[in-house]
Amino acid sequence: MKSILYFCLILIPILNIKAQELSIQEIHEDLRGPVLNDSKGRLWFTGPKRLTYFNGTWNEQKLPAPAAYNPNVISVREPLLLKEDKSGNIWTSSKKGLLQFDGKTWKLHESGKMNFANTTMIFVDYENRVYFLTINNEMGIYDSGNWTFLKRKDLPSDINMFADGDNEVLFGNKEKTKAVGVFNGTYKLVKDEEKLKSFNKLIENAILLEYSRQKNLYNYLQVYLTNDESVIKADVTDMGIILVYPDKVVIKSEENEREVQLDANIREIISDKENISTITTYREKLYIGLNKGLLEIIGTKAKLLGTNDGLAENNTVLLRTDPNKNLLVLHGKSATVAINGEWYKYDKNNGFDFNFKGLHAISLNECGNKLVLCNYNMLKGKSDIHTFENNKWTTLTGNVSNEQYAITNNGTIMIFGGIKGGMLNGISYLKDGKLHYLSDDDGMPAKFTKIIYSKDNIVWVSSISRFAQSFVTKLTFGDNK
C-alpha cells in the first residue's frame, strides 16, 4: 500500500543563471507570490484584489463579477492559496465561494452561508477530489461536479493534516488526535481506536518530502512506508525501505529483504526514536545517525562507531553525502567526513567553526561541487555558512536567512533571504566564496522578505513593509562589467 500525506508547498527550483550581479527590474505593489508554478509553467501571483500569472508577460485575471467575488487574502503576511488538480484546473477561494480556472475561464462555485475567503489548506486526493479547509474549521469537498459542505461541528477540531489511505481520505490534527474525518465519496466522523491509530501511523512511519508553514499550521507531504506498529523509524534510501525496530533493522528492496539483528547496547540507544537523526548509504553500507554514535551496517552485521573508530565526536546531528560522494557526519561542534573510505576530522582548527546548540536551524544543500551548510542562529539573527569543496571547509558569517533559498544550475550562486537588524530584509547570495547583499538600502521596496523563487534567470522576491504593504520584486542577474 502506498499512501500520501499532503499540503501544498512552493518548490524552490534549481535553474541556470549565467550571471554576475543582481539588479531590480520591476516592483509590483499589492501583490504576493509566486504562489504556484503550474504544470504549464505559469507563475501565479495574488493580492487583496488581484489574481495574475506570469509566463513571460503578465496576465491579469478577470474573476466573476461583482467585486465581492475577488479573492481575499488570509492576512497581509500570507498569500492566497492556489492549487492545481490532476486535470490542470486551478483552484482558489473567494468571499462568495470557490473559484475554478480551466485554462480559459473562471467559474464560481457558490458555497451558501459558508465563507471560504480565509482558506488555510487546499488538498487534492488520489481520486482528484479537491478539499478546502477554512480558518473557521469548515470544509468544502469537490467531487466530479458534486459538492459536500461540512460545518465545524461535524469535523475534527484543528485539522492540520490530510492523508490518502486505502480508498479513503483521513484528516485531523496530528498533535492531538481525538477524532478523524473520513471521506470516500461520503463523509463520516470517527473516534474508534483503530482508525485513530491508522491516522497516527500514517504520520509516524512516513518519509518527509515537502514541508510548509501557513497560518501557524505545520503541514507535510509524506509517503507512507509501513503500518507495522513496532517500527521505531522508517525511511527510504537507494538500498530500499529501511525499517528500524527495537531489536533489528530490516532492509526491503525490490529484489530481497534482509534483517540485521542488534546488540543490547545498540538496542538501548535506539529505544527512543528521538535518538535517531538520519539514515543514509555510503559505499554499499547503511549508516544510521544516533545521538550516541553512528550505526554502520554491512550485509547483516551492525557495528556502533564512535571516537575510537575515527569519528570526531560520538553524537550525530545529520548525515549527508556531498556532490563528490563523500559521507558527511555532522556532530555538535565538528564534522567527520569519509573520503575514499577514510575518516577525516574537521573542527575550528582546520576551517570548520561549527556549533549547534540552542535555537539553531540547519539547512544542507549542494551547489555545484560544493556542499553548503547554513547554520542559522535564531537568537542572533545571523547565519554561519560552511562550504565543503576540494575536501576543505570554509566558514563565513553573514546576515542570511535559513527559510528559503535558490541555487543556480551551474553551481556558482546560491540565493538566500537576507537579514538586517534581526529582521528579514532583501536577499543575499553566495558567489565566489563571498556573501553579497541587496536590501532596502539598494532599492528593495520593503523591509520583510517572505518568498524567494527563481525561474528563467529571474529571482522573484515577495515582501511586506512595516505598514502592511505587500510587494513583488522582479530581479535579474546581469554581467558585471
C-alpha positions in Angstrom: 0.0 0.0 0.0 1.2 3.5 -0.8 -0.4 6.4 1.0 0.4 10.1 0.8 0.0 12.9 3.3 0.0 16.2 1.6 -0.1 20.0 1.8 0.9 22.4 -1.0 4.4 23.8 -1.0 6.0 26.1 -3.5 9.0 24.1 -4.7 12.3 26.1 -5.0 13.7 25.2 -8.4 17.3 24.8 -9.5 17.9 27.0 -12.5 20.5 28.1 -14.9 21.5 31.7 -14.2 24.6 32.7 -16.2 25.1 35.9 -14.5 27.1 38.1 -12.0 25.2 40.7 -10.1 21.5 41.1 -9.1 19.6 44.2 -10.2 16.0 45.3 -9.7 13.8 45.2 -12.8 10.2 45.6 -11.7 8.4 46.3 -8.4 4.7 45.5 -8.1 2.6 46.7 -5.1 -0.3 44.8 -3.5 0.9 41.5 -4.8 2.3 38.4 -3.2 4.0 35.3 -4.6 4.7 33.4 -6.8 2.2 31.2 -5.0 2.1 28.5 -7.6 4.1 27.2 -10.6 1.6 25.2 -12.5 2.0 22.3 -15.0 2.0 24.8 -17.9 4.9 26.8 -16.4 2.8 29.7 -15.3 3.8 31.6 -12.2 0.8 32.7 -10.2 0.6 35.8 -8.0 -2.2 37.0 -5.7 -3.2 40.2 -4.0 -6.1 41.5 -1.9 -7.9 42.5 -5.2 -5.7 40.8 -7.9 -5.0 37.5 -9.3 -2.4 37.2 -12.1 0.1 34.9 -13.7 3.4 35.5 -15.4 4.6 33.3 -18.4 6.9 35.9 -20.0 4.2 38.5 -19.8 1.7 39.5 -17.1 -1.8 38.1 -17.5 -4.3 39.8 -15.2 -7.3 37.5 -14.4 -10.8 38.8 -14.6 -12.9 37.0 -12.0 -16.7 36.6 -11.9 -18.4 39.9 -11.0 -19.3 41.5 -8.7 -16.1 42.6 -7.0 -17.1 40.6 -3.8 -16.1 37.5 -5.7 -12.5 38.8 -5.8 -10.0 36.7 -3.7 -9.5 37.7 -0.1 -6.0 37.2 1.5 -5.8 35.4 4.9 -3.6 38.2 6.1 -1.1 40.6 4.6 1.7 38.2 5.6 0.2 35.2 3.9 -0.7 34.9 0.1 -3.9 33.5 -1.1 -3.7 29.7 -1.6 -3.8 28.3 -5.1 -3.8 24.7 -6.1 -3.7 22.7 -9.3 -5.7 19.5 -9.6 -4.7 16.4 -11.6 -6.8 17.7 -14.6 -4.9 21.0 -14.7 -7.7 23.1 -13.1 -6.5 25.9 -10.9 -8.5 26.3 -7.6 -8.7 29.2 -5.2 -11.2 30.7 -2.7 -13.3 33.9 -2.6 -15.8 35.7 -0.4 -18.7 34.1 -2.3 -17.4 30.6 -2.8 -14.7 28.5 -4.6 -13.2 29.5 -7.9 -12.1 27.1 -10.7 -10.0 28.1 -13.7 -10.0 25.6 -16.6 -7.3 27.4 -18.6 -9.7 29.7 -20.3 -12.4 30.9 -18.0 -13.2 31.2 -14.3 -16.2 29.5 -12.7 -17.7 30.4 -9.3 -19.0 27.6 -7.1 -21.2 29.2 -4.6 -20.9 28.0 -1.0 -24.1 29.4 0.5 -23.6 30.6 4.0 -20.1 29.2 4.4 -17.3 31.7 4.0 -14.2 30.4 2.2 -12.4 33.8 1.9 -9.9 32.7 4.5 -8.9 29.2 3.3 -5.9 27.7 5.1 -5.5 24.4 3.2 -6.3 23.0 -0.2 -5.7 19.3 -0.8 -6.2 17.1 -3.9 -6.6 13.4 -3.2 -5.9 10.2 -5.2 -9.4 10.4 -6.9 -8.8 14.1 -7.9 -11.2 15.4 -5.3 -10.4 18.9 -4.0 -10.7 19.8 -0.3 -10.9 23.3 1.0 -10.4 24.0 4.7 -11.3 27.4 6.2 -9.7 29.2 9.1 -13.0 28.5 11.0 -12.5 24.8 10.5 -15.2 24.4 7.9 -14.7 22.3 4.8 -15.9 22.1 1.2 -15.2 19.0 -1.0 -15.5 19.0 -4.8 -16.1 15.5 -6.3 -16.6 15.4 -10.0 -19.1 18.2 -10.1 -20.7 17.5 -6.7 -20.1 19.4 -3.6 -20.1 18.4 0.1 -20.0 21.2 2.6 -19.1 20.3 6.2 -19.7 22.5 9.2 -17.3 22.9 12.2 -19.5 20.8 14.5 -19.2 17.8 12.1 -15.4 17.9 11.7 -12.4 17.0 13.9 -11.0 20.1 15.7 -8.0 22.0 14.5 -7.4 20.0 11.3 -3.8 20.3 10.0 -3.2 17.0 8.1 -4.8 15.1 5.2 -3.9 11.5 4.5 -4.6 9.3 1.4 -5.4 5.9 2.9 -6.8 2.7 1.4 -9.6 4.1 -0.9 -10.4 6.9 1.6 -9.0 10.1 2.9 -8.4 10.8 6.6 -7.9 14.2 8.1 -7.4 15.5 11.6 -4.9 17.0 13.9 -1.5 15.2 14.0 -0.6 16.5 17.5 -3.8 15.8 19.3 -5.8 13.1 17.5 -9.2 12.7 19.2 -11.2 12.1 16.1 -10.6 11.9 12.4 -12.7 12.7 9.4 -13.1 10.0 6.7 -14.2 10.7 3.2 -14.6 8.1 0.4 -17.5 9.8 -1.5 -19.5 10.1 1.6 -18.3 11.6 4.9 -18.2 10.4 8.5 -16.6 11.5 11.7 -15.0 8.6 13.6 -13.5 8.2 17.0 -12.8 4.5 17.1 -9.3 3.5 18.3 -8.3 1.6 15.1 -9.0 4.5 12.8 -7.2 6.9 15.1 -4.2 4.6 15.3 -4.2 4.3 11.5 -4.1 8.0 11.1 -1.2 8.4 13.6 0.8 5.6 11.9 0.4 7.3 8.6 2.2 10.3 10.1 4.8 8.5 12.1 6.0 5.9 9.6 6.4 8.1 6.6 9.3 9.9 4.8 9.1 13.7 4.7 9.2 15.0 1.1 8.0 18.6 1.5 7.3 21.0 4.3 5.5 24.3 4.6 4.1 26.7 7.2 0.8 28.5 6.8 -1.1 30.4 9.5 0.7 28.6 12.3 -0.2 25.2 10.8 2.7 22.9 10.0 1.9 20.7 7.0 3.8 18.0 5.3 4.0 15.9 2.1 4.9 12.4 3.2 5.0 8.9 1.7 3.6 6.2 3.9 6.1 3.3 4.4 4.7 0.7 6.8 1.7 0.0 9.1 3.8 -2.1 11.5 3.2 -0.6 14.9 6.5 -1.9 16.3 8.6 0.1 13.8 10.5 3.0 15.6 11.6 4.8 12.4 11.1 4.3 8.7 13.0 5.9 5.8 13.9 5.4 2.1 17.4 5.1 0.8 18.9 3.8 -2.5 19.0 0.3 -0.8 15.2 0.4 -0.4 12.9 0.9 2.6 14.7 0.9 5.9 12.6 -0.1 9.0 14.2 0.3 12.4 12.8 -1.9 15.1 13.8 -2.0 18.8 15.9 -5.1 18.2 16.7 -5.2 14.5 16.9 -3.3 11.2 15.0 -4.5 8.2 16.1 -3.5 4.7 13.5 -4.1 2.0 14.3 -3.8 -1.7 12.5 -5.0 -4.9 14.9 -7.9 -5.0 15.0 -9.1 -1.4 14.6 -8.4 2.3 17.3 -8.8 4.9 17.3 -8.5 8.7 20.1 -7.1 10.8 20.0 -8.1 14.5 21.1 -5.5 17.0 23.2 -6.0 20.2 22.0 -5.0 23.6 24.0 -1.7 23.7 22.6 -0.6 20.3 19.0 -1.6 21.3 19.3 0.6 24.4 20.2 3.7 22.3 17.5 3.3 19.6 14.8 2.5 22.2 13.7 6.1 21.7 13.1 7.2 18.1 14.2 10.7 19.1 17.7 9.3 19.4 17.8 8.6 15.6 18.7 11.5 13.4 19.3 10.4 9.8 19.6 7.3 7.7 21.7 7.2 4.5 24.0 4.9 2.4 27.7 5.2 1.5 29.7 2.7 -0.5 27.1 -0.1 -0.2 27.0 0.4 3.6 24.0 1.6 5.5 24.5 4.3 8.2 22.1 5.4 10.9 22.9 8.5 12.8 22.3 8.2 16.6 22.7 10.6 19.5 25.4 8.3 20.9 27.3 7.1 17.9 27.0 6.1 14.2 25.5 2.7 13.4 27.3 1.1 10.4 25.6 -1.9 8.7 27.5 -4.1 6.3 25.4 -7.1 5.0 23.7 -8.4 8.1 26.3 -7.1 10.6 25.9 -4.0 12.7 28.6 -2.0 14.4 28.3 1.1 16.6 31.1 3.6 15.6 32.4 6.3 17.9 35.6 8.4 18.6 37.6 5.2 18.9 36.7 4.3 15.3 37.8 7.7 13.8 34.8 9.9 14.4 35.4 13.5 15.7 32.5 13.1 18.3 30.2 10.4 19.3 26.9 12.2 18.6 25.4 12.5 15.1 23.3 15.5 14.2 23.0 14.8 10.5 24.3 12.6 7.7 24.7 13.6 4.1 26.8 12.6 1.0 28.3 15.6 -0.8 28.4 16.1 -4.7 31.7 14.1 -4.8 30.0 11.2 -2.9 31.9 11.8 0.4 29.9 11.0 3.5 29.5 13.9 5.9 28.8 13.1 9.6 27.8 16.3 11.3 28.4 16.5 15.1 27.6 19.1 17.7 30.9 21.1 17.3 32.7 19.3 14.5 32.3 17.1 11.4 33.7 13.8 10.3 33.9 13.2 6.5 34.6 9.8 4.9 36.7 10.5 1.8 37.5 7.4 -0.3 36.5 5.2 2.6 38.8 7.0 5.1 37.6 9.2 8.0 38.8 12.8 8.3 38.0 15.1 11.3 37.2 18.8 10.9 36.7 21.4 13.6 37.6 25.1 14.1 41.3 24.2 14.0 41.0 23.3 10.3 38.3 25.6 8.9 35.1 24.2 10.3 34.0 26.6 13.1 30.6 25.0 13.8 28.5 25.0 17.0 25.0 23.5 17.0 23.2 24.3 20.3 20.3 26.3 21.5 17.9 27.9 19.0 19.5 26.9 15.7 18.1 25.9 12.3 20.2 23.9 9.8 19.8 23.6 6.0 22.2 21.5 4.0 22.4 21.8 0.2 24.5 21.0 -2.8 25.7 23.9 -5.0 27.8 22.7 -7.9 30.8 20.8 -6.4 30.2 22.4 -3.0 28.3 21.2 0.0 26.7 24.3 1.6 25.7 24.1 5.3 23.6 27.1 6.6 23.5 27.2 10.5 21.1 29.9 11.4 21.2 31.3 15.0 17.7 32.5 15.7 18.8 34.5 18.8 21.5 36.5 16.9 19.6 36.7 13.6 22.7 35.6 11.8 23.9 32.5 9.9 27.2 30.7 9.6 27.7 29.5 6.1 30.0 26.5 5.8 31.1 25.3 2.4 32.9 22.0 1.8 34.8 21.9 -1.5 38.0 20.1 -2.5 38.0 18.3 0.9 38.3 21.7 2.7 35.8 23.7 4.8 35.4 27.4 4.6 33.3 29.3 7.2 31.5 32.6 6.6 29.2 34.5 8.9 26.5 36.8 7.4 23.0 38.2 7.5 21.5 35.2 5.8 18.0 33.6 6.4 17.6 29.9 6.7 14.0 30.0 5.5 14.2 29.8 1.7 16.8 29.6 -1.0 17.5 29.0 -4.7 20.6 27.5 -6.4 21.8 28.3 -9.9 22.2 25.4 -12.2 25.8 26.0 -12.9 26.6 25.9 -9.2 28.1 29.4 -9.0 25.4 31.2 -7.0 23.3 30.3 -4.0 20.5 32.8 -3.1 19.2 33.2 0.4 16.8 35.5 2.2 18.6 38.5 3.7 18.5 39.7 7.3 19.2 43.2 8.7 18.9 44.1 12.3 17.4 40.7 13.1 14.6 41.1 10.6 14.2 39.6 7.1 15.3 42.2 4.6 16.1 41.9 1.0 18.2 38.9 -0.2 21.8 37.7 -0.1 23.7 35.4 -2.4 26.8 33.3 -2.1 29.2 33.7 -5.1 32.9 33.0 -5.5 33.2 32.4 -1.7 31.7 35.7 -0.7 28.3 36.9 0.5 26.6 39.7 -1.4 23.6 41.7 -0.2 20.6 43.5 -1.8 18.3 45.2 0.7 16.1 48.2 1.2 19.2 50.4 1.1 19.6 49.2 -2.5 16.1 50.0 -3.6 14.2 46.9 -2.3 10.6 48.2 -1.6 10.0 46.6 1.8 11.8 45.5 5.0 10.4 42.0 5.4 11.1 39.4 2.7 9.0 36.2 2.6 9.3 34.3 -0.6 12.3 33.8 -2.9 11.8 31.9 -6.1 13.9 31.6 -9.3 12.8 30.9 -12.8 14.3 31.6 -16.2 17.2 33.7 -14.9 14.8 35.8 -12.8 14.6 36.0 -9.0 11.2 36.8 -7.5 11.0 38.3 -4.0 7.8 38.8 -2.1 8.0 41.2 0.8 5.9 43.3 3.2 6.6 46.8 4.6 6.1 47.9 8.2 2.8 49.5 7.1 1.4 46.2 5.8 2.0 47.0 2.1 2.9 43.9 0.1 5.3 43.9 -2.9 6.6 41.5 -5.6 10.1 42.4 -6.9 11.5 41.0 -10.1 15.3 40.9 -10.1 17.7 39.6 -12.7 21.4 38.7 -12.8 23.4 40.8 -15.2 27.0 40.8 -16.3 29.2 43.0 -14.1 31.4 44.9 -16.5 
